[in-house]
Amino acid sequence: MRSVYRRLRWRAHWRVRAHDHFHVADWTHGMSIDLPRSGSAAQVYYREFSSPVLARTMIELLAPGMTMIDVGAHVGEYALLGARLVGNGGRVVAVEPQPQLAKVIRHNADLNGLRNLEVRTAAVGDRNGTTGFEVDDGSGGGWTLSSRDGATPCPTLDTLVATAGGHVDFLKLDAAGNEPAVLDGGQRSLRCRSTPRIAYKLYHPRVATERFGTDSRRAVDLLSEFGYDQTILAGAMAPLCKGDDAIAALGTDWYSVPVLATCRPRPGPT
């Protein structure tokens, strides 16, 4: 009954107050949040986070004083949680290409007194420049266009890591299927182990092919080449060594899953 009530309340709000954010007074970790109308925002209201297992992973891994980058922050749920977990001595950079959503994240940071959360209105790609961006009006999500034409700033991951101090303890990455391009633009950071833990969204290959003409499984292969152990944060927590392992573990009927990639320690002297 509670879940039904929540869904009815969410829908009723947008019918009556379509231009006002949906306020959740007691959201998580002593914070409140104002939500826009989007599919991910609805999940935040229904179940606290759109991916509860990703939130639990962050709670386990983030500690005071750490630095986090959230690429594809959307409504900012993980950036806000990260900012609370790393404390005043830490730093979180939220990167979101949709200006209206970047504004929501800044608003919620102010609402909760999170001065350690910086918001950048940008996409992230394989080279520095600008890009076009497409928004799905139904879900509120979006993705970069294959054409480089557009006004959305688009730094590389290497650039972001450098401007965040050269080392990022935790990277959360959701590029709507374009994760391989983002990682391509971060090869220096991956090689130097400047991003030891990466929680990224792995989309079904057909999603990435439809949106970008690429294969999302290349993200798995690329991280494996750079010495990352990877685990699917769903179901039986299956390990990933190569891209095809995702299909073997999940079958063919899935949309996306969160994956945790952890950089293996360098072998010590013998």
KEKE-3310 file (N, C-alpha, C; in steps of 0.2 Angstrom, whole numbers, plus 5000, padded with zeros to 4 digits):
npx = (5004:5010:5019:5010:5003:5014:5017:5004:5004:5016:5012:5000:5005:5012:5002:4995:5004:5014:5025:5032:5045:5046:5046:5056:5056:5063:5075:5088:5102:5100:5097:5087:5078:5074:5065:5065:5054:5057:5061:5072:5072:5059:5062:5070:5062:5053:5061:5072:5085:5089:5097:5099:5109:5121:5121:5123:5136:5144:5143:5150:5163:5167:5175:5178:5186:5189:5190:5178:5171:5156:5150:5138:5128:5114:5100:5107:5108:5118:5129:5126:5124:5138:5144:5140:5146:5160:5162:5167:5180:5182:5179:5167:5164:5151:5145:5135:5126:5114:5107:5096:5095:5108:5106:5096:5104:5113:5105:5100:5112:5114:5103:5105:5117:5129:5144:5155:5152:5154:5147:5146:5141:5141:5146:5155:5168:5178:5188:5193:5181:5166:5149:5134:5118:5105:5089:5078:5062:5052:5058:5067:5080:5096:5108:5124:5126:5131:5137:5149:5145:5138:5133:5136:5148:5162:5173:5187:5189:5202:5205:5195:5199:5212:5209:5203:5212:5221:5220:5207:5197:5185:5175:5160:5151:5140:5135:5125:5127:5138:5150:5162:5168:5170:5179:5189:5194:5200:5212:5225:5223:5218:5229:5239:5233:5225:5212:5206:5194:5180:5163:5152:5139:5134:5128:5116:5122:5114:5108:5118:5123:5111:5111:5124:5131:5141:5149:5145:5151:5165:5169:5171:5181:5191:5194:5198:5210:5218:5220:5209:5199:5182:5165:5148:5136:5124:5111:5119:5131:5141:5158:5167:5177:5179:5170:5160:5157:5146:5135:5134:5132:5120:5111:5100:5090:5090:5093:5102:5116:5124:5141:5156:5172:5188:5204:5218:5231:5248:5260:5271:5289:5299)
npy = (4994:5006:5009:5010:5022:5031:5032:5037:5049:5056:5057:5064:5076:5082:5084:5094:5104:5107:5115:5116:5109:5093:5090:5081:5079:5071:5063:5056:5052:5063:5073:5083:5084:5092:5087:5086:5083:5068:5052:5045:5054:5051:5037:5040:5046:5035:5024:5029:5029:5029:5018:5008:4999:5004:5016:5010:5004:5016:5021:5011:5013:5027:5039:5052:5066:5062:5063:5064:5062:5064:5059:5063:5067:5069:5071:5073:5064:5055:5063:5072:5063:5058:5070:5072:5061:5062:5073:5090:5091:5084:5083:5085:5084:5087:5083:5088:5089:5095:5110:5114:5104:5104:5116:5112:5103:5112:5119:5110:5107:5119:5119:5109:5113:5110:5114:5108:5103:5105:5110:5107:5112:5102:5090:5074:5068:5060:5069:5086:5100:5105:5099:5092:5089:5078:5077:5066:5069:5061:5053:5062:5059:5060:5061:5063:5069:5061:5069:5082:5095:5108:5117:5113:5112:5101:5093:5081:5066:5065:5079:5083:5076:5081:5094:5092:5090:5080:5067:5056:5048:5041:5038:5040:5035:5038:5038:5036:5026:5029:5027:5021:5031:5041:5035:5033:5046:5047:5040:5043:5045:5033:5025:5030:5026:5035:5036:5025:5018:5015:5017:5012:5014:5000:4999:4989:4982:4985:4997:5006:5005:5010:5023:5028:5021:5012:5000:4996:4986:4988:4996:4988:4980:4989:4994:4982:4980:4990:4986:4984:4976:4970:4970:4965:4975:4969:4956:4941:4947:4945:4943:4952:4950:4952:4960:4952:4944:4950:4948:4934:4933:4940:4937:4941:4950:4964:4981:4991:4990:4993:4993:4989:4995:4991:4996:4985:4982:4986:4974:4970:4971:4957)
npz = (5000:5004:4993:4983:4987:4987:4973:4968:4975:4969:4955:4957:4961:4950:4942:4948:4952:4942:4939:4950:4961:4968:4985:4996:5012:5022:5017:5015:5026:5034:5026:5015:4999:4984:4970:4952:4938:4932:4926:4934:4945:4950:4955:4965:4974:4976:4981:4988:4982:4964:4961:4973:4977:4972:4980:4992:4990:4989:5002:5009:5003:5003:5012:5025:5019:5006:4988:4975:4959:4949:4935:4924:4932:4933:4943:4954:4965:4969:4970:4980:4991:4991:4994:5007:5013:5012:5019:5026:5023:5012:4994:4981:4964:4953:4937:4925:4910:4907:4909:4917:4926:4932:4939:4948:4956:4962:4969:4978:4985:4991:4999:5009:5014:5009:5005:5000:4987:4971:4955:4938:4923:4910:4898:4896:4886:4873:4869:4872:4870:4863:4862:4855:4862:4867:4873:4881:4882:4889:4899:4905:4904:4895:4881:4873:4856:4841:4832:4834:4834:4843:4858:4871:4884:4884:4892:4894:4903:4909:4909:4919:4930:4932:4935:4947:4956:4953:4958:4960:4972:4970:4956:4949:4935:4923:4907:4898:4890:4882:4889:4885:4877:4886:4895:4886:4885:4897:4898:4902:4916:4920:4917:4926:4938:4944:4947:4957:4960:4951:4948:4936:4924:4915:4899:4889:4875:4863:4866:4867:4854:4846:4851:4849:4840:4844:4854:4870:4878:4876:4886:4897:4893:4891:4904:4910:4903:4908:4921:4930:4942:4940:4945:4943:4950:4954:4957:4958:4959:4949:4942:4930:4917:4903:4890:4884:4895:4902:4895:4896:4910:4912:4902:4888:4890:4896:4902:4908:4920:4936:4938:4947:4947:4952:4954:4953:4965:4962:4958:4970:4974:4971)
capx = (5000:5014:5022:5005:5002:5019:5016:4999:5006:5020:5008:4996:5009:5014:4996:4992:5009:5018:5031:5036:5049:5043:5050:5056:5059:5067:5077:5093:5108:5099:5096:5081:5079:5069:5066:5062:5050:5060:5061:5076:5069:5054:5065:5073:5056:5050:5065:5078:5090:5087:5101:5101:5115:5126:5122:5127:5143:5147:5143:5155:5169:5168:5176:5180:5192:5190:5187:5173:5168:5150:5149:5131:5125:5107:5097:5112:5107:5124:5134:5124:5126:5145:5147:5139:5150:5167:5163:5169:5187:5182:5177:5163:5162:5145:5145:5128:5125:5107:5107:5091:5097:5113:5103:5093:5109:5116:5099:5100:5118:5113:5097:5108:5123:5135:5149:5160:5150:5154:5143:5149:5136:5145:5146:5162:5169:5185:5192:5190:5178:5159:5145:5127:5115:5098:5085:5072:5056:5048:5062:5071:5087:5099:5115:5128:5125:5138:5141:5153:5142:5134:5136:5137:5155:5163:5180:5189:5190:5208:5204:5192:5204:5217:5206:5201:5218:5225:5218:5200:5196:5179:5172:5154:5150:5134:5135:5119:5129:5144:5155:5169:5171:5172:5185:5195:5197:5203:5217:5231:5221:5218:5236:5242:5229:5222:5205:5206:5188:5175:5156:5150:5133:5135:5121:5115:5125:5110:5107:5124:5123:5106:5112:5131:5134:5147:5148:5146:5156:5172:5171:5173:5188:5196:5196:5202:5217:5221:5221:5204:5194:5176:5160:5142:5132:5117:5110:5124:5138:5146:5164:5168:5184:5179:5164:5155:5154:5140:5129:5134:5129:5114:5107:5099:5085:5092:5094:5108:5117:5130:5147:5161:5179:5193:5211:5222:5237:5254:5264:5277:5296:5300)
capy = (5000:5012:5010:5013:5029:5035:5033:5041:5056:5058:5058:5070:5083:5085:5086:5100:5109:5105:5119:5116:5103:5088:5091:5076:5082:5067:5059:5051:5054:5069:5078:5084:5085:5094:5083:5088:5078:5064:5045:5044:5057:5047:5032:5043:5046:5029:5020:5033:5030:5025:5012:5007:4995:5009:5020:5006:5004:5022:5021:5007:5015:5034:5041:5059:5069:5059:5066:5061:5065:5061:5061:5061:5067:5070:5075:5074:5060:5052:5068:5074:5058:5058:5076:5071:5055:5064:5079:5096:5090:5081:5087:5081:5088:5084:5085:5087:5093:5098:5116:5114:5099:5107:5121:5108:5100:5117:5121:5105:5107:5124:5117:5105:5116:5106:5118:5104:5101:5109:5108:5109:5111:5100:5083:5072:5064:5058:5075:5093:5104:5105:5094:5092:5085:5076:5075:5062:5072:5057:5051:5067:5058:5063:5059:5067:5067:5059:5075:5087:5102:5110:5122:5110:5110:5093:5091:5074:5064:5067:5086:5084:5073:5086:5100:5090:5089:5075:5060:5055:5042:5037:5040:5038:5037:5036:5042:5034:5021:5032:5026:5019:5037:5044:5031:5034:5052:5047:5035:5045:5044:5026:5022:5032:5024:5041:5034:5018:5015:5018:5014:5015:5011:4997:4998:4984:4984:4987:5004:5010:5005:5014:5030:5031:5017:5009:4994:4997:4981:4990:4999:4982:4978:4994:4994:4976:4982:4995:4983:4984:4970:4972:4966:4968:4976:4966:4949:4937:4950:4941:4946:4954:4950:4955:4963:4947:4941:4953:4944:4927:4933:4943:4935:4946:4955:4969:4988:4993:4987:4996:4989:4992:4993:4993:4995:4980:4984:4985:4969:4972:4968:4950)
capz = (5000:5004:4987:4979:4989:4984:4966:4967:4977:4964:4949:4958:4962:4944:4939:4951:4953:4937:4939:4957:4963:4973:4990:5001:5018:5026:5011:5017:5029:5037:5020:5011:4992:4979:4964:4946:4935:4928:4928:4939:4951:4953:4958:4971:4979:4978:4985:4991:4977:4958:4962:4980:4978:4971:4986:4998:4988:4990:5009:5011:5001:5004:5019:5026:5016:4999:4982:4971:4953:4947:4928:4922:4939:4933:4948:4959:4971:4972:4972:4987:4996:4991:4998:5014:5016:5012:5024:5024:5021:5005:4988:4976:4958:4949:4930:4922:4904:4906:4913:4922:4931:4936:4943:4954:4960:4966:4974:4984:4989:4996:5004:5014:5017:5006:5002:4996:4981:4965:4950:4932:4917:4905:4896:4896:4880:4872:4868:4874:4865:4864:4859:4855:4867:4866:4879:4881:4886:4893:4905:4907:4903:4889:4879:4868:4849:4838:4829:4839:4834:4849:4863:4878:4885:4884:4893:4894:4910:4911:4911:4925:4936:4933:4939:4954:4960:4950:4960:4962:4975:4968:4950:4947:4928:4919:4901:4894:4884:4879:4894:4882:4875:4892:4897:4881:4886:4903:4898:4906:4923:4921:4917:4932:4943:4947:4948:4959:4960:4946:4948:4930:4921:4909:4896:4885:4868:4858:4868:4864:4846:4844:4852:4847:4835:4847:4858:4877:4881:4876:4893:4901:4890:4892:4911:4911:4900:4913:4927:4935:4943:4939:4947:4942:4956:4954:4957:4961:4959:4944:4940:4923:4914:4896:4888:4883:4901:4904:4891:4899:4916:4912:4897:4883:4891:4902:4900:4911:4927:4938:4938:4951:4944:4957:4952:4956:4967:4958:4961:4974:4972:4973)
cpx = (5004:5017:5016:5003:5008:5018:5010:5001:5011:5016:5003:4999:5010:5008:4994:4998:5015:5025:5035:5039:5045:5048:5050:5060:5064:5070:5082:5099:5106:5098:5089:5083:5073:5070:5062:5058:5055:5060:5065:5074:5063:5056:5068:5068:5054:5054:5072:5083:5088:5091:5103:5107:5121:5127:5125:5134:5147:5148:5149:5162:5171:5170:5178:5186:5194:5188:5183:5171:5162:5149:5142:5127:5117:5104:5101:5112:5113:5129:5132:5126:5134:5147:5145:5144:5157:5168:5166:5177:5188:5180:5173:5162:5157:5145:5139:5127:5119:5107:5102:5092:5103:5111:5100:5098:5112:5111:5099:5106:5117:5108:5100:5115:5129:5140:5155:5158:5150:5150:5145:5144:5140:5144:5153:5163:5177:5190:5189:5187:5171:5156:5138:5124:5108:5095:5079:5066:5052:5051:5065:5079:5090:5106:5118:5126:5132:5141:5144:5150:5137:5137:5137:5145:5156:5171:5181:5189:5196:5208:5201:5196:5209:5215:5204:5206:5223:5224:5211:5199:5190:5176:5165:5152:5144:5133:5130:5121:5136:5150:5162:5172:5174:5179:5191:5198:5200:5209:5223:5229:5221:5225:5240:5239:5227:5215:5204:5200:5183:5168:5153:5143:5135:5128:5122:5118:5121:5108:5112:5124:5117:5108:5119:5134:5141:5144:5150:5151:5163:5174:5174:5181:5193:5199:5200:5209:5221:5222:5216:5200:5187:5170:5153:5138:5125:5117:5116:5131:5143:5152:5164:5175:5185:5171:5158:5153:5148:5134:5129:5131:5122:5109:5106:5094:5086:5093:5101:5109:5123:5135:5152:5168:5184:5200:5215:5228:5243:5257:5270:5284:5296:5307)
cpy = (5006:5014:5013:5020:5033:5037:5038:5049:5059:5061:5064:5077:5086:5087:5093:5106:5107:5109:5119:5109:5099:5088:5084:5078:5078:5062:5054:5055:5062:5075:5078:5085:5087:5091:5086:5082:5074:5056:5043:5048:5053:5041:5034:5044:5040:5024:5023:5034:5026:5018:5011:5003:5000:5014:5016:5005:5010:5023:5017:5010:5022:5035:5049:5061:5066:5064:5062:5065:5061:5064:5058:5061:5067:5074:5076:5069:5057:5057:5071:5069:5058:5064:5075:5066:5058:5070:5085:5096:5087:5086:5082:5086:5084:5087:5083:5091:5097:5104:5116:5109:5101:5112:5117:5105:5106:5119:5116:5105:5113:5123:5113:5107:5113:5111:5115:5101:5106:5106:5111:5107:5109:5092:5081:5067:5062:5063:5081:5097:5105:5100:5095:5088:5084:5074:5071:5065:5068:5055:5056:5065:5061:5060:5063:5064:5065:5064:5080:5094:5103:5114:5119:5109:5103:5092:5083:5072:5066:5074:5087:5081:5078:5092:5099:5088:5083:5068:5061:5048:5038:5041:5037:5040:5034:5041:5040:5029:5023:5031:5024:5026:5041:5041:5032:5041:5053:5042:5036:5043:5037:5023:5024:5030:5030:5041:5027:5015:5019:5014:5017:5011:5007:4996:4992:4986:4987:4995:5008:5010:5010:5021:5033:5027:5014:5003:4995:4993:4983:4993:4994:4980:4983:4995:4988:4977:4986:4992:4983:4978:4973:4967:4969:4969:4975:4959:4945:4940:4947:4946:4947:4954:4953:4956:4957:4943:4944:4950:4937:4928:4936:4941:4941:4951:4959:4976:4991:4990:4992:4991:4993:4990:4995:4991:4990:4983:4982:4979:4972:4969:4961:4949)
cpz = (5000:4997:4982:4980:4986:4977:4964:4969:4972:4958:4951:4959:4955:4940:4941:4951:4948:4937:4945:4958:4968:4979:4995:5007:5022:5021:5014:5021:5032:5032:5018:5004:4988:4973:4958:4944:4930:4931:4934:4946:4954:4957:4965:4976:4981:4982:4987:4986:4970:4958:4969:4981:4976:4977:4991:4996:4990:4998:5012:5009:5002:5011:5019:5022:5009:4994:4977:4965:4951:4940:4926:4929:4939:4938:4954:4965:4974:4973:4979:4992:4997:4995:5005:5017:5016:5017:5021:5021:5014:5000:4983:4970:4954:4942:4927:4916:4904:4911:4919:4928:4935:4941:4949:4959:4965:4971:4980:4988:4994:5001:5010:5016:5015:5002:4999:4990:4976:4959:4943:4926:4911:4904:4897:4890:4879:4870:4870:4869:4868:4860:4859:4860:4866:4872:4878:4885:4891:4899:4908:4907:4896:4887:4874:4861:4846:4834:4835:4839:4840:4853:4870:4879:4886:4885:4893:4902:4913:4913:4918:4931:4937:4937:4946:4958:4958:4953:4963:4965:4973:4962:4949:4940:4925:4913:4896:4889:4881:4884:4890:4879:4881:4895:4892:4882:4893:4904:4902:4914:4925:4922:4923:4938:4948:4949:4950:4959:4956:4947:4942:4928:4915:4905:4891:4878:4863:4860:4865:4857:4843:4845:4849:4842:4838:4851:4865:4880:4881:4882:4897:4899:4891:4899:4913:4909:4905:4920:4933:4936:4943:4941:4946:4949:4956:4954:4961:4961:4955:4943:4932:4921:4907:4895:4888:4890:4904:4901:4894:4906:4917:4907:4892:4885:4897:4898:4902:4918:4929:4939:4943:4949:4949:4954:4956:4959:4962:4961:4964:4972:4975:4976)
residu = (MET:ARG:SER:VAL:TYR:ARG:ARG:LEU:ARG:TRP:ARG:ALA:HIS:TRP:ARG:VAL:ARG:ALA:HIS:ASP:HIS:PHE:HIS:VAL:ALA:ASP:TRP:THR:HIS:GLY:MET:SER:ILE:ASP:LEU:PRO:ARG:SER:GLY:SER:ALA:ALA:GLN:VAL:TYR:TYR:ARG:GLU:PHE:SER:SER:PRO:VAL:LEU:ALA:ARG:THR:MET:ILE:GLU:LEU:LEU:ALA:PRO:GLY:MET:THR:MET:ILE:ASP:VAL:GLY:ALA:HIS:VAL:GLY:GLU:TYR:ALA:LEU:LEU:GLY:ALA:ARG:LEU:VAL:GLY:ASN:GLY:GLY:ARG:VAL:VAL:ALA:VAL:GLU:PRO:GLN:PRO:GLN:LEU:ALA:LYS:VAL:ILE:ARG:HIS:ASN:ALA:ASP:LEU:ASN:GLY:LEU:ARG:ASN:LEU:GLU:VAL:ARG:THR:ALA:ALA:VAL:GLY:ASP:ARG:ASN:GLY:THR:THR:GLY:PHE:GLU:VAL:ASP:ASP:GLY:SER:GLY:GLY:GLY:TRP:THR:LEU:SER:SER:ARG:ASP:GLY:ALA:THR:PRO:CYS:PRO:THR:LEU:ASP:THR:LEU:VAL:ALA:THR:ALA:GLY:GLY:HIS:VAL:ASP:PHE:LEU:LYS:LEU:ASP:ALA:ALA:GLY:ASN:GLU:PRO:ALA:VAL:LEU:ASP:GLY:GLY:GLN:ARG:SER:LEU:ARG:CYS:ARG:SER:THR:PRO:ARG:ILE:ALA:TYR:LYS:LEU:TYR:HIS:PRO:ARG:VAL:ALA:THR:GLU:ARG:PHE:GLY:THR:ASP:SER:ARG:ARG:ALA:VAL:ASP:LEU:LEU:SER:GLU:PHE:GLY:TYR:ASP:GLN:THR:ILE:LEU:ALA:GLY:ALA:MET:ALA:PRO:LEU:CYS:LYS:GLY:ASP:ASP:ALA:ILE:ALA:ALA:LEU:GLY:THR:ASP:TRP:TYR:SER:VAL:PRO:VAL:LEU:ALA:THR:CYS:ARG:PRO:ARG:PRO:GLY:PRO:THR)
# end
